[in-house]
Amino acid sequence: MDKKIMFDKHTVEIDWAGTPLKLETGGMARQADGAVLATYGETVLLATVCAARSAKPGQSFFPLTVNFQEKFYATGKVPGGYFKREGRPTERETLISRLTDRPLRPLFPKGFMNETQVIITVLQHDLENEPDVIGMIAASAAITLAGLPFMGPIAASRIGYIDGEYVLQPSLQEMENSDLDLVVAGTQDAVMMVESEAKELSEDIMLGAIAAAHEGFQPVIDAIIELAEKAAKEPWDFAAPDYSAEKKQVAKLLEKDIAGAYKKTDKMERVAALAEARDKGGKLVTSEENPDGIDASIFSEVFKSIESAVVRGAVIKTKKRIDGRGLDQVRQIVGEVGTLPRTHGSSLFTRGETQALCVATLGTSEDEQFVDELTGTIKNRFMLHYNFLPFCVGEARFLRGTSRREYGHGKLAWRALQAVLPSAEDFPYTIRIVSEIMESNGSSSMATVCGSSLALMDAGVPISNPVSGIAMGLIKEGDGIAILSDILGDEDHLGDMDFKVAGTRDGITSLQMDIKIAGITQDIMKDALTQASAGRLHILDEMDKAIDGSRQEVGEFAPRIETIKIPVDKIRDVIGTGGKVIREIVDTTGARVSVEDDGTIKIASNDQKSIEAAKEWIHGLTAEPEEGVIYDGKVVKVMDFGAFVNFFGKRDGLVHVSQIAAERVNHPSDHVKEGDMVKVKLMGFDNRGKVRLSMKVVDQETGEEISQDKDD
């Protein structure tokens, strides 16, 4: 069969940031609703989308699933582990899945409830171009080609900040020298999502980077549109459902109750009042007694829309928040440290009805996390784990594994703190922080940033600056705009923007933004960043009341670590055959010893005597004896021509018969025997490198060298 008949291929290729980008459809995954093969440089990804033709009865939310998966064959590697097969999604795959989901989800119209699945697979990685941004582009193109109701396309780009210049789509190698790692996604007209990690950069630099990213991906959007003009399927016949009649019914019965509930400043009282309103509305829902009533899923949607209208209208009109605060007012803050005194460092950070218990643990290099990635195995010496259990929002739910949300919030806090951590040379510890969310009513991720900063300082980690974080919101109704500092959970759900900013007094370390509507201008983002800066500094002032700098030493329950350096060619002497020597050192001294490939040795123990014993042992194995120095030694063997003395670690040397005593010696055994402790001077080395020792030049009683005059 002719290939042209079998494959209806369509391709668009552009030069993007100096590297060719090719989008192709029709050659792979032809039974998917949409499939795009994206190639950037020599990194290749396949994105597919499939959607159900109808929604499940009673479906009350949009069931969109995005899965990003990396295959080890993409870099010619075999997976580690026993099964030699890729398993459950890694943390990196989960984070990129979330990154892709965030700008796509808001662009599906309200009322579209058909189950939709996007799968992005990394088929080849050239080890130069990161696949995450290319995967977002491929997913957007696949959805656009599928004809789904989608207000896209979107595109994305990465911006680095290197030597004071913005760099579009930097390579992995270039990113090593960048002060910024920023990913932006959006449409032709609007930014939809921002994710970043920065080294204390100013608000103006961050705004400039967002603008550069948005401008940078415009050619990609044009390429997706060009491909769609060639190969897009017919648009689905979808019209958003009209619930205006149901909304009038529900509003007539419940609008006053909902408005009254949102006048309660206490969260739990407000939740209870809203629950009463829902129960009251139950008479409108379809039942045996009311067969002509409103479907339950429609009632839920309408109830939420009335909530939104009540809250948003009140904020725009009164410039007051749900809990009575002004737009730029931060809730009351209480920071505490040393909450759990036997841990290495701990804090309890409370902001309004959001509370995080953060615990820092210090370990050795043996505790580093090894992660097998396509680009190679990496070692993480800093880990931050975020846990959000049901009790923190007053719910009873089945406990499952770590959620995507928990991974995402933990990584956001990790990025915020990464810039202020000391180097491994200055602080040779592995650091793990666990954030346990005790209560949540708005931005527990930013509470985690603040609490983790306090816990690090409490643990004696010499961070360069304390870090705080704040979540900003936006409500935009026509020309009315309200920017909210330190948003509540309800303001997050019912608002138009979730803008999280973390940083020090010197600048921003992390910024994350999700926008639910188009039309967020550069001026609005600038105003939000300016307002966030004031809030961030206020929170830092409040944190200072608990602790304003790192403790001078690590806590009494943390291990002590000392670092020494040995020649690389001496590493085998410390490790020994099959690790025999290093195991003996550890078993005997009780210290933990790790050896790096460059000869760096880290010795850790809670007992300083153990550290000193291990250091002395290693010194004896690796140091070289010095000519002219007097050593204490032990006779290990007596021969006719002299005695062998162990004088330096496991180093033996010969005391020739002529060097045993000042007088003539007939046989060495007349003066020494095995086991005798003697004092010897290292006279030098013979032409074969053998050690020459002397006893006769050393006073065996005092250990002092016998002067030449006395010897004569």
Salt bridges, closest charged atoms under 4 A:
ASP8 OD1 - HIS10 NE2 3.20
GLU24 OE2 - LYS9 NZ 3.99
ASP33 OD1 - ARG53 NH2 2.97
GLU70 OE2 - ARG92 NE 2.99
ASP101 OD2 - ARG105 NH2 2.82
GLU115 OE1 - LYS56 NZ 3.75
ASP126 OD1 - HIS125 ND1 3.95
GLU130 OE1 - ARG92 NH2 2.93
ASP132 OD2 - ARG158 NH2 2.75
ASP181 OD1 - ARG158 NE 2.81
GLU195 OE1 - ARG102 NH1 2.62
GLU195 OE2 - ARG415 NH1 2.75
GLU203 OE2 - ARG536 NH1 3.37
GLU226 OE2 - LYS230 NZ 3.96
ASP257 OD2 - LYS280 NZ 3.05
GLU307 OE1 - ARG278 NH2 3.78
ASP323 OD2 - ARG325 NE 2.78
GLU366 OE1 - ARG592 NH2 3.16
ASP367 OD2 - ARG592 NH2 3.67
GLU368 OE1 - LYS379 NZ 3.78
ASP372 OD1 - LYS77 NZ 3.09
GLU395 OE1 - ARG397 NH1 2.36
ASP458 OD1 - ARG551 NH2 2.78
GLU477 OE2 - ARG312 NE 2.52
ASP486 OD2 - ARG325 NH1 3.39
ASP486 OD1 - ARG331 NH2 2.86
ASP486 OD1 - ARG351 NE 2.86
ASP490 OD2 - ARG270 NE 3.26
GLU491 OE2 - ARG321 NE 2.77
ASP492 OD1 - LYS516 NZ 3.88
ASP496 OD2 - ARG312 NH2 2.79
ASP498 OD2 - LYS500 NZ 3.55
ASP514 OD1 - ARG102 NE 2.68
ASP541 OD1 - ARG505 NH2 2.81
GLU542 OE2 - LYS545 NZ 3.16
ASP544 OD2 - ARG505 NH2 2.86
GLU562 OE1 - LYS615 NZ 2.87
GLU596 OE1 - LYS379 NZ 3.84
ASP598 OD2 - LYS565 NZ 3.25
GLU612 OE2 - LYS615 NZ 3.91
GLU624 OE2 - LYS570 NZ 2.56
GLU624 OE1 - ARG651 NH2 3.18
ASP632 OD1 - LYS679 NZ 2.98
ASP640 OD1 - HIS667 NE2 2.84
ASP676 OD1 - LYS673 NZ 3.46
GLU705 OE2 - LYS681 NZ 2.47
